[in-house]
């Protein structure tokens, strides 16, 4: 997999392998996305990376295909940096975790490897203090409710990935909401793009943080 930034190809190898003594340390942020098959976790990682790319960052979006059946727990990953990213692997120590489906909290250790000051962003109608997450900062938004409110559905199921990108922008400030909306509208033209963009905007507005 290649990653791109500013029109250049970033061939990934070992982190900091080209660093010189006294050089500025790479600012790298790693994201892990937990969802279920069919919820668009891989697309979320790709759109997140594209939004950061528009802001001049070096990026990666990495799919991870485990069980491929619809509804099975799946993961995807993204990295954002201010310099070329010289590592290519799954994300094991994320700065941020996005949870598209809160039922996974009972099945998967979503905080595994989370950095001490990391942030978990969960799709749930509950407030952060009502969620059973004992590590990191927690932010919540009812992405399912927003999708149903807007009738943002695919095959009768609520669309969660674009909604949660708006929540990510608000919780982390790593990317601007405007960049998220731009890549959404580029991915889906016309009414579909506008509805997805509206969902992301509402999630940005309605996110609740515990810090």
MDTraj code that builds the backbone (N, CA, C; nanometers):
import mdtraj as md
import numpy as np

residues = "UNK UNK UNK UNK UNK UNK UNK UNK UNK UNK UNK UNK UNK UNK UNK UNK UNK UNK UNK UNK UNK UNK UNK UNK UNK UNK UNK UNK UNK UNK UNK UNK UNK UNK UNK UNK UNK UNK UNK UNK UNK UNK UNK UNK UNK UNK UNK UNK UNK UNK UNK UNK UNK UNK UNK UNK UNK UNK UNK UNK UNK UNK UNK UNK UNK UNK UNK UNK UNK UNK UNK UNK UNK UNK UNK UNK UNK UNK UNK UNK UNK UNK UNK UNK UNK UNK UNK UNK UNK UNK UNK UNK UNK UNK UNK UNK UNK UNK UNK UNK UNK UNK UNK UNK UNK UNK UNK UNK UNK UNK UNK UNK UNK UNK UNK UNK UNK UNK UNK UNK UNK UNK UNK UNK UNK UNK UNK UNK UNK UNK UNK UNK UNK UNK UNK UNK UNK UNK UNK UNK UNK UNK UNK UNK UNK UNK UNK UNK UNK UNK UNK UNK UNK UNK UNK UNK UNK UNK UNK UNK UNK UNK UNK UNK UNK UNK UNK UNK UNK UNK UNK UNK UNK UNK UNK UNK UNK UNK UNK UNK UNK UNK UNK UNK UNK UNK UNK UNK UNK UNK UNK UNK UNK UNK UNK UNK UNK UNK UNK UNK UNK UNK UNK UNK UNK UNK UNK UNK UNK UNK UNK".split()
xyz = np.array([
    [0.0830, -0.1195, 0.0000],
    [0.0000, 0.0000, 0.0000],
    [0.0862, 0.1242, 0.0000],
    [0.0551, 0.2172, -0.0831],
    [0.1240, 0.3453, -0.0864],
    [0.0355, 0.4513, -0.0234],
    [0.0952, 0.5505, 0.0334],
    [0.0210, 0.6643, 0.0850],
    [0.0711, 0.7880, 0.0155],
    [-0.0127, 0.8891, 0.0045],
    [0.0255, 1.0078, -0.0706],
    [0.0049, 1.1337, 0.0104],
    [0.0835, 1.2321, -0.0179],
    [0.0651, 1.3654, 0.0376],
    [0.1302, 1.4650, -0.0554],
    [0.0562, 1.5698, -0.0883],
    [0.1080, 1.6762, -0.1738],
    [0.1631, 1.6228, -0.3065],
    [0.0945, 1.5203, -0.3603],
    [0.1320, 1.4686, -0.4896],
    [0.2495, 1.3735, -0.4887],
    [0.3036, 1.3389, -0.3746],
    [0.4182, 1.2496, -0.3666],
    [0.3739, 1.1141, -0.3116],
    [0.4483, 1.0102, -0.3455],
    [0.4193, 0.8776, -0.2933],
    [0.5089, 0.8509, -0.1736],
    [0.4462, 0.8039, -0.0670],
    [0.5197, 0.7746, 0.0556],
    [0.5298, 0.6238, 0.0704],
    [0.6471, 0.5672, 0.0379],
    [0.6666, 0.4247, 0.0540],
    [0.7038, 0.3984, 0.1992],
    [0.6232, 0.3185, 0.2658],
    [0.6380, 0.3020, 0.4103],
    [0.7450, 0.1987, 0.4422],
    [0.8252, 0.2270, 0.5462],
    [0.9267, 0.1337, 0.5908],
    [0.9311, 0.1339, 0.7415],
    [1.0405, 0.1788, 0.7996],
    [1.0529, 0.1835, 0.9449],
    [1.0430, 0.3283, 0.9922],
    [0.9680, 0.3482, 1.0964],
    [0.9437, 0.4822, 1.1479],
    [1.0752, 0.5496, 1.1869],
    [1.0931, 0.6735, 1.1399],
    [1.2089, 0.7563, 1.1732],
    [1.3401, 0.7035, 1.1145],
    [1.3344, 0.6111, 1.0180],
    [1.4594, 0.5544, 0.9676],
    [1.5451, 0.6570, 0.8953],
    [1.4834, 0.7657, 0.8480],
    [1.5600, 0.8676, 0.7760],
    [1.5851, 0.9917, 0.8618],
    [1.5556, 0.9840, 0.9900],
    [1.5727, 1.1002, 1.0763],
    [1.7198, 1.1327, 1.0961],
    [1.7517, 1.2606, 1.1013],
    [1.8870, 1.3051, 1.1265],
    [1.8960, 1.3576, 1.2697],
    [2.0130, 1.3528, 1.3297],
    [2.0291, 1.4072, 1.4648],
    [1.9802, 1.5510, 1.4716],
    [1.8980, 1.5801, 1.5702],
    [1.8470, 1.7149, 1.5883],
    [1.7256, 1.7473, 1.5040],
    [1.6831, 1.6531, 1.4187],
    [1.5661, 1.6789, 1.3336],
    [1.4398, 1.6810, 1.4186],
    [1.3423, 1.7565, 1.3719],
    [1.2156, 1.7649, 1.4417],
    [1.1470, 1.6299, 1.4409],
    [1.0963, 1.5863, 1.5565],
    [1.0314, 1.4568, 1.5682],
    [0.8991, 1.4555, 1.4922],
    [0.8716, 1.3439, 1.4282],
    [0.7474, 1.3266, 1.3551],
    [0.6277, 1.3352, 1.4494],
    [0.5279, 1.4153, 1.4125],
    [0.4013, 1.4183, 1.4855],
    [0.3075, 1.3228, 1.4135],
    [0.2819, 1.2082, 1.4766],
    [0.2028, 1.1012, 1.4164],
    [0.0824, 1.0712, 1.5040],
    [-0.0342, 1.0689, 1.4438],
    [-0.1564, 1.0320, 1.5148],
    [-0.2143, 0.9063, 1.4495],
    [-0.2480, 0.8090, 1.5335],
    [-0.2971, 0.6809, 1.4839],
    [-0.4415, 0.6585, 1.5287],
    [-0.5217, 0.6079, 1.4369],
    [-0.6651, 0.5908, 1.4601],
    [-0.7039, 0.4467, 1.4313],
    [-0.7832, 0.3889, 1.5196],
    [-0.8400, 0.2555, 1.4968],
    [-0.9921, 0.2673, 1.4964],
    [-1.0543, 0.2062, 1.3982],
    [-1.1992, 0.2119, 1.3835],
    [-1.2563, 0.0718, 1.4049],
    [-1.3508, 0.0605, 1.4984],
    [-1.4198, -0.0654, 1.5244],
    [-1.5624, -0.0557, 1.4716],
    [-1.6034, -0.1559, 1.3976],
    [-1.7402, -0.1602, 1.3488],
    [-1.7790, -0.3017, 1.3172],
    [-1.8855, -0.3156, 1.2421],
    [-1.9297, -0.4465, 1.1957],
    [-1.9290, -0.4469, 1.0433],
    [-1.9164, -0.5646, 0.9855],
    [-1.9183, -0.5755, 0.8417],
    [-2.0428, -0.5110, 0.7833],
    [-2.0245, -0.4244, 0.6854],
    [-2.1357, -0.3550, 0.6237],
    [-2.1609, -0.2161, 0.6773],
    [-2.0895, -0.1762, 0.7847],
    [-2.1103, -0.0429, 0.8430],
    [-2.0175, 0.0634, 0.7843],
    [-1.9264, 0.0242, 0.6980],
    [-1.8436, 0.1230, 0.6289],
    [-1.7219, 0.1704, 0.7041],
    [-1.6638, 0.0854, 0.7896],
    [-1.5447, 0.1259, 0.8630],
    [-1.4261, 0.1554, 0.7727],
    [-1.4089, 0.0742, 0.6687],
    [-1.2979, 0.0968, 0.5757],
    [-1.3166, 0.2285, 0.5009],
    [-1.4399, 0.2554, 0.4579],
    [-1.4680, 0.3823, 0.3910],
    [-1.4435, 0.4997, 0.4847],
    [-1.4788, 0.4839, 0.6119],
    [-1.4544, 0.5902, 0.7100],
    [-1.3053, 0.6209, 0.7196],
    [-1.2219, 0.5170, 0.7246],
    [-1.0768, 0.5379, 0.7319],
    [-1.0261, 0.6107, 0.6079],
    [-1.0771, 0.5721, 0.4918],
    [-1.0334, 0.6349, 0.3673],
    [-1.0751, 0.7814, 0.3600],
    [-1.1988, 0.8097, 0.3992],
    [-1.2461, 0.9486, 0.3951],
    [-1.1735, 1.0343, 0.4977],
    [-1.1468, 0.9777, 0.6142],
    [-1.0719, 1.0515, 0.7169],
    [-0.9342, 1.0888, 0.6636],
    [-0.8679, 0.9917, 0.6010],
    [-0.7348, 1.0182, 0.5457],
    [-0.7412, 1.1236, 0.4358],
    [-0.8411, 1.1146, 0.3505],
    [-0.8535, 1.2126, 0.2422],
    [-0.8795, 1.3532, 0.2965],
    [-0.9580, 1.3637, 0.4031],
    [-0.9839, 1.4945, 0.4639],
    [-0.8548, 1.5542, 0.5198],
    [-0.7747, 1.4703, 0.5868],
    [-0.6476, 1.5186, 0.6415],
    [-0.5500, 1.5539, 0.5302],
    [-0.5517, 1.4766, 0.4215],
    [-0.4666, 1.5037, 0.3063],
    [-0.4946, 1.6420, 0.2495],
    [-0.6214, 1.6798, 0.2457],
    [-0.6591, 1.8114, 0.1946],
    [-0.5999, 1.9236, 0.2790],
    [-0.5687, 1.8926, 0.4027],
    [-0.5118, 1.9933, 0.4929],
    [-0.3592, 1.9878, 0.4958],
    [-0.3011, 1.9111, 0.4037],
    [-0.1560, 1.9090, 0.3902],
    [-0.0844, 1.8028, 0.4705],
    [-0.1587, 1.7101, 0.5313],
    [-0.0965, 1.6054, 0.6113],
    [-0.0583, 1.4867, 0.5236],
    [0.0400, 1.4104, 0.5719],
    [0.0699, 1.2798, 0.5157],
    [-0.0251, 1.1805, 0.5805],
    [-0.0742, 1.0838, 0.5046],
    [-0.1823, 0.9993, 0.5551],
    [-0.1653, 0.8534, 0.5125],
    [-0.2311, 0.7668, 0.5877],
    [-0.2517, 0.6277, 0.5509],
    [-0.3947, 0.5896, 0.5850],
    [-0.4544, 0.5033, 0.5056],
    [-0.5803, 0.4377, 0.5384],
    [-0.5594, 0.2893, 0.5149],
    [-0.5829, 0.2077, 0.6172],
    [-0.5461, 0.0666, 0.6117],
    [-0.6674, -0.0190, 0.6460],
    [-0.7162, -0.0997, 0.5536],
    [-0.8253, -0.1920, 0.5864],
    [-0.7702, -0.3158, 0.6564],
    [-0.8525, -0.3790, 0.7370],
    [-0.8175, -0.5070, 0.7970],
    [-0.9367, -0.5990, 0.7797],
    [-0.9199, -0.7018, 0.7015],
    [-1.0306, -0.7917, 0.6718],
    [-1.0154, -0.9191, 0.7529],
    [-1.1035, -0.9345, 0.8518],
    [-1.1087, -1.0588, 0.9271],
    [-1.2240, -1.1404, 0.8714],
    [-1.3211, -1.1720, 0.9558],
    [-1.4425, -1.2379, 0.9079],
    [-1.5172, -1.1414, 0.8172],
    [-1.5509, -1.1839, 0.6976],
    [-1.6076, -1.0934, 0.5986],
    [-1.7599, -1.0942, 0.5960],
    [-1.8222, -1.1758, 0.6796],
    [-1.9680, -1.1800, 0.6764],
    [-2.0262, -1.0512, 0.7336],
    [-2.1413, -1.0143, 0.6830],
    [-2.2074, -0.8917, 0.7282],
    [-2.2407, -0.9030, 0.8763],
    [-2.2068, -0.7999, 0.9524],
    [-2.2354, -0.7981, 1.0948],
    [-2.1222, -0.8473, 1.1821],
    [-2.0191, -0.9088, 1.1237],
    [-1.9056, -0.9554, 1.2026],
    [-1.8189, -0.8372, 1.2443],
    [-1.7569, -0.8425, 1.3618],
    [-1.6674, -0.7335, 1.4032],
    [-1.5514, -0.7156, 1.3055],
    [-1.5260, -0.5916, 1.2667],
    [-1.4163, -0.5606, 1.1751],
    [-1.3429, -0.4372, 1.2253],
    [-1.2216, -0.4174, 1.1728],
    [-1.1410, -0.3013, 1.2093],
    [-1.0845, -0.2362, 1.0839],
    [-1.0571, -0.1088, 1.0957],
    [-0.9832, -0.0358, 0.9929],
    [-0.8946, 0.0646, 1.0657],
    [-0.7936, 0.1148, 0.9959],
    [-0.6953, 0.2003, 1.0610],
    [-0.6617, 0.3198, 0.9724],
    [-0.6165, 0.4266, 1.0374],
    [-0.5681, 0.5433, 0.9643],
    [-0.4537, 0.6061, 1.0429],
    [-0.3662, 0.6720, 0.9710],
    [-0.2580, 0.7491, 1.0331],
    [-0.2525, 0.8864, 0.9689],
    [-0.2235, 0.9880, 1.0507],
    [-0.2073, 1.1255, 1.0045],
    [-0.0747, 1.1759, 1.0590],
    [0.0009, 1.2464, 0.9757],
    [0.1318, 1.2939, 1.0213],
    [0.1706, 1.4208, 0.9481],
    [0.2702, 1.4903, 1.0052],
    [0.3194, 1.6127, 0.9421],
    [0.4423, 1.5870, 0.8564],
    [0.4866, 1.4612, 0.8490],
    [0.5985, 1.4202, 0.7650],
    [0.5647, 1.2849, 0.7034],
    [0.6430, 1.2373, 0.6067],
    [0.6182, 1.1043, 0.5514],
    [0.6103, 0.9977, 0.6606],
    [0.5176, 0.9062, 0.6449],
    [0.4947, 0.7995, 0.7430],
    [0.5735, 0.6773, 0.6983],
    [0.6699, 0.6379, 0.7777],
    [0.7612, 0.5312, 0.7374],
    [0.7332, 0.4024, 0.8132],
    [0.6081, 0.3751, 0.8409],
    [0.5676, 0.2498, 0.9045],
    [0.4413, 0.2025, 0.8346],
    [0.4297, 0.0736, 0.8150],
    [0.3086, 0.0187, 0.7557],
    [0.2716, -0.1082, 0.8322],
    [0.1674, -0.0982, 0.9064],
    [0.1205, -0.2094, 0.9888],
    [-0.0171, -0.1718, 1.0403],
    [-0.0788, -0.2653, 1.1080],
    [-0.1986, -0.2294, 1.1808],
    [-0.1617, -0.1293, 1.2898],
    [-0.2622, -0.0618, 1.3427],
    [-0.2409, 0.0312, 1.4538],
    [-0.2612, -0.0443, 1.5847],
    [-0.1562, -0.0503, 1.6648],
    [-0.1627, -0.1241, 1.7908],
    [-0.1734, -0.0324, 1.9127],
    [-0.1301, 0.0911, 1.8991],
    [-0.1358, 0.1867, 2.0108],
    [-0.2004, 0.3158, 1.9637],
    [-0.3314, 0.3132, 1.9435],
    [-0.3991, 0.4289, 1.8849],
    [-0.4052, 0.5493, 1.9776],
    [-0.4031, 0.6654, 1.9145],
    [-0.4348, 0.7890, 1.9861],
    [-0.5857, 0.8058, 1.9963],
    [-0.6558, 0.7561, 1.8942],
    [-0.8011, 0.7710, 1.8875],
    [-0.8650, 0.6392, 1.8446],
    [-0.9782, 0.6084, 1.9073],
    [-1.0571, 0.4917, 1.8697],
    [-1.1980, 0.5396, 1.8362],
    [-1.2483, 0.4968, 1.7207],
    [-1.3848, 0.5261, 1.6793],
    [-1.4639, 0.3966, 1.6851],
    [-1.5778, 0.3987, 1.7532],
    [-1.6623, 0.2803, 1.7664],
    [-1.7951, 0.3080, 1.6966],
    [-1.8170, 0.2399, 1.5839],
    [-1.9385, 0.2620, 1.5065],
    [-2.0599, 0.1935, 1.5672],
    [-2.0380, 0.0879, 1.6453],
    [-2.1472, 0.0076, 1.7001],
    [-2.1184, -0.0192, 1.8472],
    [-2.1983, 0.0368, 1.9363],
    [-2.1706, 0.0278, 2.0798],
    [-2.1866, -0.1139, 2.1346],
    [-2.2560, -0.2029, 2.0629],
    [-2.2672, -0.3407, 2.1114],
    [-2.1315, -0.4102, 2.1113],
    [-2.0364, -0.3567, 2.0382],
    [-1.9022, -0.4147, 2.0359],
    [-1.8309, -0.3965, 2.1695],
    [-1.8768, -0.3031, 2.2512],
    [-1.8130, -0.2807, 2.3807],
    [-1.8199, -0.4051, 2.4680],
    [-1.9195, -0.4899, 2.4450],
    [-1.9346, -0.6124, 2.5229],
    [-1.8607, -0.7301, 2.4600],
    [-1.8061, -0.7105, 2.3428],
    [-1.7443, -0.8209, 2.2683],
    [-1.5953, -0.8019, 2.2435],
    [-1.5530, -0.6772, 2.2313],
    [-1.4167, -0.6458, 2.1884],
    [-1.3534, -0.5490, 2.2881],
    [-1.2256, -0.5676, 2.3159],
    [-1.1534, -0.4710, 2.3999],
    [-1.1153, -0.3522, 2.3126],
    [-1.2069, -0.2566, 2.3036],
    [-1.1850, -0.1451, 2.2113],
    [-1.0742, -0.0504, 2.2598],
    [-1.0363, -0.0589, 2.3868],
    [-0.9295, 0.0273, 2.4380],
    [-0.7934, -0.0421, 2.4382],
    [-0.7844, -0.1605, 2.3819],
    [-0.6570, -0.2314, 2.3792],
    [-0.5480, -0.1447, 2.3156],
    [-0.4402, -0.1241, 2.3894],
    [-0.3273, -0.0478, 2.3383],
    [-0.3471, 0.1022, 2.3341],
    [-0.4628, 0.1509, 2.3768],
    [-0.4909, 0.2948, 2.3703],
    [-0.3889, 0.3728, 2.4511],
    [-0.3359, 0.4789, 2.3934],
    [-0.2411, 0.5629, 2.4654],
    [-0.3065, 0.6228, 2.5899],
    [-0.2227, 0.6543, 2.6883],
    [-0.2731, 0.7002, 2.8172],
    [-0.3637, 0.8220, 2.8032],
    [-0.3306, 0.9111, 2.7100],
    [-0.4112, 1.0313, 2.6880],
    [-0.5018, 1.0159, 2.5659],
    [-0.5314, 0.8921, 2.5278],
    [-0.6114, 0.8661, 2.4096],
    [-0.7585, 0.8985, 2.4272],
    [-0.8294, 0.8992, 2.3149],
    [-0.9711, 0.9359, 2.3130],
    [-1.0508, 0.8276, 2.2422],
    [-1.1667, 0.7933, 2.3007],
    [-1.2585, 0.6957, 2.2422],
    [-1.3869, 0.7689, 2.2046],
    [-1.4296, 0.7539, 2.0801],
    [-1.5490, 0.8209, 2.0285],
    [-1.6498, 0.7129, 1.9923],
    [-1.7646, 0.7132, 2.0589],
    [-1.8580, 0.6006, 2.0499],
    [-1.9934, 0.6458, 1.9966],
    [-2.0492, 0.5676, 1.9081],
    [-2.1863, 0.5865, 1.8619],
    [-2.2805, 0.5251, 1.9647],
    [-2.3436, 0.6089, 2.0430],
    [-2.4374, 0.5637, 2.1452],
    [-2.5233, 0.6817, 2.1889],
    [-2.6488, 0.6565, 2.2282],
    [-2.7301, 0.7651, 2.2835],
    [-2.6932, 0.7999, 2.4275],
    [-2.6048, 0.7211, 2.4877],
    [-2.5654, 0.7438, 2.6266],
    [-2.4671, 0.8587, 2.6387],
    [-2.4605, 0.9169, 2.7570],
    [-2.3590, 1.0163, 2.7876],
    [-2.2274, 0.9456, 2.8178],
    [-2.1139, 1.0146, 2.8044],
    [-1.9848, 0.9499, 2.8275],
    [-1.9742, 0.8803, 2.9630],
    [-2.0291, 0.9419, 3.0688],
    [-2.0178, 0.8818, 3.2012],
    [-2.1054, 0.7576, 3.2178],
    [-2.1942, 0.7349, 3.1233],
    [-2.2814, 0.6174, 3.1291],
    [-2.2258, 0.4987, 3.0519],
    [-2.1143, 0.5188, 2.9850],
    [-2.0547, 0.4143, 2.9019],
    [-1.9453, 0.3432, 2.9812],
    [-1.9410, 0.2120, 2.9677],
    [-1.8443, 0.1321, 3.0425],
    [-1.7098, 0.1281, 2.9712],
    [-1.6419, 0.2416, 2.9723],
    [-1.5060, 0.2517, 2.9187],
    [-1.4203, 0.3123, 3.0285],
    [-1.3215, 0.2372, 3.0732],
    [-1.2433, 0.2760, 3.1904],
    [-1.1125, 0.3451, 3.1575],
    [-1.0804, 0.3563, 3.0321],
    [-0.9506, 0.4109, 2.9924],
    [-0.9688, 0.5221, 2.8909],
    [-0.8878, 0.6281, 2.9045],
    [-0.8893, 0.7369, 2.8078],
    [-1.0064, 0.8317, 2.8262],
    [-1.0079, 0.9324, 2.7419],
    [-1.1198, 1.0264, 2.7381],
    [-1.2292, 0.9663, 2.6510],
    [-1.3529, 0.9992, 2.6830],
    [-1.4656, 0.9394, 2.6112],
    [-1.5557, 1.0492, 2.5571],
    [-1.5962, 1.0337, 2.4316],
    [-1.6934, 1.1230, 2.3688],
    [-1.8015, 1.0365, 2.3050],
    [-1.9247, 1.0818, 2.3129],
    [-2.0353, 1.0037, 2.2575],
    [-2.1251, 1.0902, 2.1695],
    [-2.1888, 1.0238, 2.0743],
    [-2.2871, 1.0896, 1.9882],
    [-2.3826, 0.9818, 1.9386],
    [-2.5088, 1.0147, 1.9261],
    [-2.6077, 0.9187, 1.8784],
    [-2.6101, 0.9218, 1.7255],
    [-2.5097, 0.8592, 1.6648],
    [-2.4995, 0.8578, 1.5192],
    [-2.6147, 0.7791, 1.4564],
    [-2.6561, 0.6723, 1.5222],
    [-2.7695, 0.5949, 1.4707],
    [-2.8952, 0.6803, 1.4687],
    [-2.9180, 0.7537, 1.5774],
    [-3.0347, 0.8414, 1.5842],
    [-3.0330, 0.9493, 1.4780],
    [-2.9156, 1.0052, 1.4513],
    [-2.9034, 1.1086, 1.3483],
    [-2.9362, 1.0501, 1.2109],
    [-2.8817, 0.9322, 1.1821],
    [-2.9078, 0.8685, 1.0521],
    [-3.0566, 0.8387, 1.0343],
    [-3.1206, 0.7910, 1.1395],
    [-3.2641, 0.7626, 1.1309],
    [-3.3444, 0.8914, 1.1158],
    [-3.3033, 0.9944, 1.1865],
    [-3.3696, 1.1247, 1.1772],
    [-3.3671, 1.1781, 1.0342],
    [-3.2551, 1.1585, 0.9660],
    [-3.2379, 1.2088, 0.8296],
    [-3.2807, 1.1074, 0.7237],
    [-3.3243, 0.9885, 0.7705],
    [-3.3536, 0.8786, 0.6775],
    [-3.2327, 0.8484, 0.5887],
    [-3.1162, 0.8490, 0.6536],
    [-2.9912, 0.8169, 0.5857],
    [-2.9678, 0.6668, 0.6014],
    [-3.0206, 0.5903, 0.5063],
    [-3.0239, 0.4454, 0.5164],
    [-2.9694, 0.3816, 0.3886],
    [-2.9069, 0.2660, 0.4048],
    [-2.8659, 0.1828, 0.2919],
    [-2.9157, 0.0415, 0.3213],
    [-2.9964, -0.0117, 0.2340],
    [-3.0573, -0.1435, 0.2535],
    [-3.1325, -0.1502, 0.3863],
    [-3.1930, -0.0370, 0.4236],
    [-3.2718, -0.0310, 0.5451],
    [-3.1928, -0.0096, 0.6722],
    [-3.0600, -0.0006, 0.6625],
    [-2.9749, 0.0156, 0.7801],
    [-2.9182, 0.1576, 0.7855],
    [-2.9065, 0.2147, 0.9070],
    [-2.8539, 0.3513, 0.9184],
    [-2.7084, 0.3604, 0.8766],
    [-2.6739, 0.4705, 0.8090],
    [-2.5355, 0.4965, 0.7680],
    [-2.4640, 0.5652, 0.8846],
    [-2.3572, 0.5035, 0.9313],
    [-2.2903, 0.5512, 1.0522],
    [-2.1525, 0.6107, 1.0262],
    [-2.0877, 0.5687, 0.9186],
    [-1.9473, 0.6068, 0.9025],
    [-1.9287, 0.7561, 0.8771],
    [-2.0066, 0.8130, 0.7882],
    [-1.9914, 0.9563, 0.7608],
    [-2.0346, 1.0398, 0.8815],
    [-2.1373, 0.9931, 0.9501],
    [-2.1829, 1.0630, 1.0701],
    [-2.0715, 1.0700, 1.1740],
    [-2.0031, 0.9579, 1.1947],
    [-1.8982, 0.9526, 1.2957],
    [-1.7742, 1.0325, 1.2574],
    [-1.7562, 1.0607, 1.1294],
    [-1.6438, 1.1474, 1.0908],
    [-1.6643, 1.2893, 1.1419],
    [-1.7883, 1.3354, 1.1422],
    [-1.8164, 1.4657, 1.2016],
    [-1.7847, 1.4662, 1.3497],
    [-1.8192, 1.3573, 1.4180],
    [-1.7884, 1.3452, 1.5604],
    [-1.6379, 1.3433, 1.5841],
    [-1.5642, 1.2729, 1.4973],
    [-1.4183, 1.2685, 1.5105],
    [-1.3575, 1.4081, 1.4968],
    [-1.4056, 1.4831, 1.3994],
    [-1.3530, 1.6188, 1.3795],
    [-1.3729, 1.7040, 1.5043],
    [-1.4891, 1.6926, 1.5677],
    [-1.5181, 1.7738, 1.6868],
    [-1.4366, 1.7267, 1.8071],
    [-1.4273, 1.5951, 1.8271],
    [-1.3616, 1.5421, 1.9465],
    [-1.2117, 1.5612, 1.9445],
    [-1.1507, 1.5551, 1.8267],
    [-1.0043, 1.5534, 1.8191],
    [-0.9424, 1.6819, 1.7684],
    [-1.0142, 1.7572, 1.6865],
    [-0.9623, 1.8767, 1.6198],
    [-0.8406, 1.8449, 1.5322],
    [-0.8272, 1.7195, 1.4917],
    [-0.7175, 1.6816, 1.4020],
    [-0.7484, 1.7209, 1.2581],
    [-0.8760, 1.7256, 1.2238],
    [-0.9194, 1.7686, 1.0908],
    [-1.0366, 1.8643, 1.1076],
    [-1.0569, 1.9481, 1.0095],
    [-1.1660, 2.0448, 1.0140],
    [-1.2941, 1.9811, 0.9601],
    [-1.4071, 2.0235, 1.0148],
    [-1.5355, 1.9749, 0.9654],
    [-1.5498, 2.0053, 0.8169],
    [-1.5030, 2.1218, 0.7741],
    [-1.5151, 2.1606, 0.6336],
    [-1.4454, 2.0602, 0.5409],
    [-1.3327, 2.0074, 0.5847],
    [-1.2612, 1.9077, 0.5041],
    [-1.3400, 1.7780, 0.4963],
    [-1.4007, 1.7389, 0.6084],
    [-1.4852, 1.6191, 0.6105],
    [-1.6016, 1.6346, 0.5135],
    [-1.6681, 1.7483, 0.5183],
    [-1.7834, 1.7711, 0.4316],
    [-1.7414, 1.7712, 0.2844],
    [-1.6244, 1.8253, 0.2565],
    [-1.5780, 1.8312, 0.1184],
    [-1.5545, 1.6915, 0.0613],
    [-1.4887, 1.6048, 0.1383],
    [-1.4612, 1.4704, 0.0851],
    [-1.5893, 1.3878, 0.0761],
    [-1.6839, 1.4120, 0.1660],
    [-1.8120, 1.3423, 0.1574],
    [-1.8846, 1.3805, 0.0297],
    [-1.8867, 1.5083, -0.0005],
    [-1.9563, 1.5547, -0.1216],
    [-1.8846, 1.5092, -0.2481],
    [-1.7540, 1.4908, -0.2394],
    [-1.6805, 1.4372, -0.3542],
    [-1.7099, 1.2887, -0.3742],
    [-1.7312, 1.2178, -0.2650],
    [-1.7570, 1.0736, -0.2727],
    [-1.8979, 1.0434, -0.3227],
    [-1.9949, 1.1245, -0.2788],
    [-2.1340, 1.1040, -0.3178],
    [-2.1906, 1.2353, -0.3704],
    [-2.2260, 1.2365, -0.4952],
    [-2.2786, 1.3583, -0.5557],
    [-2.4258, 1.3771, -0.5226],
    [-2.4720, 1.5007, -0.5376],
    [-2.6148, 1.5303, -0.5289],
    [-2.6737, 1.5136, -0.3902],
    [-2.7982, 1.4661, -0.3867],
    [-2.8733, 1.4583, -0.2619],
    [-2.8084, 1.3634, -0.1615],
    [-2.7516, 1.2541, -0.2101],
    [-2.6881, 1.1584, -0.1188],
    [-2.5705, 1.2227, -0.0463],
    [-2.4899, 1.2979, -0.1196],
    [-2.3778, 1.3659, -0.0572],
    [-2.4219, 1.4692, 0.0442],
    [-2.5278, 1.5443, 0.0106],
    [-2.5768, 1.6470, 0.1023],
    [-2.6328, 1.5860, 0.2298],
    [-2.7008, 1.4712, 0.2163],
    [-2.7578, 1.4068, 0.3350],
    [-2.6477, 1.3523, 0.4259],
    [-2.5452, 1.2932, 0.3654],
    [-2.4317, 1.2453, 0.4449],
    [-2.3578, 1.3611, 0.5110],
    [-2.3429, 1.4711, 0.4384],
    [-2.2771, 1.5885, 0.4946],
    [-2.3574, 1.6462, 0.6110],
    [-2.4890, 1.6482, 0.5966],
    [-2.5754, 1.6964, 0.7054],
    [-2.5598, 1.6094, 0.8293],
    [-2.5511, 1.4780, 0.8099],
    [-2.5331, 1.3871, 0.9227],
    [-2.4017, 1.4147, 0.9951],
    [-2.2949, 1.4360, 0.9190],
    [-2.1654, 1.4671, 0.9800],
    [-2.1720, 1.5984, 1.0581],
    [-2.2403, 1.6970, 1.0026],
    [-2.2531, 1.8275, 1.0690],
    [-2.3313, 1.8152, 1.1998],
    [-2.4393, 1.7366, 1.1977],
    [-2.5190, 1.7187, 1.3190],
    [-2.4391, 1.6452, 1.4266],
    [-2.3608, 1.5458, 1.3864],
    [-2.2771, 1.4752, 1.4835],
    [-2.1739, 1.5694, 1.5442],
    [-2.1183, 1.6572, 1.4632],
    [-2.0233, 1.7574, 1.5120],
    [-2.0893, 1.8453, 1.6185],
    [-2.2133, 1.8844, 1.5934],
    [-2.2849, 1.9728, 1.6858],
    [-2.3270, 1.9017, 1.8142],
    [-2.3616, 1.7740, 1.8043],
    [-2.4245, 1.7044, 1.9156],
    [-2.3282, 1.6189, 1.9982],
    [-2.2028, 1.6128, 1.9592],
    [-2.1060, 1.5328, 2.0342],
    [-2.0981, 1.5776, 2.1795],
    [-2.0900, 1.4829, 2.2706],
    [-2.0743, 1.5104, 2.4143],
    [-1.9390, 1.4552, 2.4593],
    [-1.8598, 1.5370, 2.5287],
    [-1.7287, 1.4948, 2.5765],
    [-1.7273, 1.4899, 2.7288],
    [-1.6398, 1.4051, 2.7837],
    [-1.6268, 1.4002, 2.9300],
    [-1.5045, 1.4761, 2.9791],
    [-1.4550, 1.5687, 2.8976],
    [-1.3414, 1.6512, 2.9391],
    [-1.3652, 1.7973, 2.9041],
])
top = md.Topology()
chain = top.add_chain()
for i, resn in enumerate(residues, 1):
    res = top.add_residue(resn, chain, resSeq=i)
    for name in ("N", "CA", "C"):
        top.add_atom(name, md.element.get_by_symbol(name[0]), res)
traj = md.Trajectory(xyz[None], top)
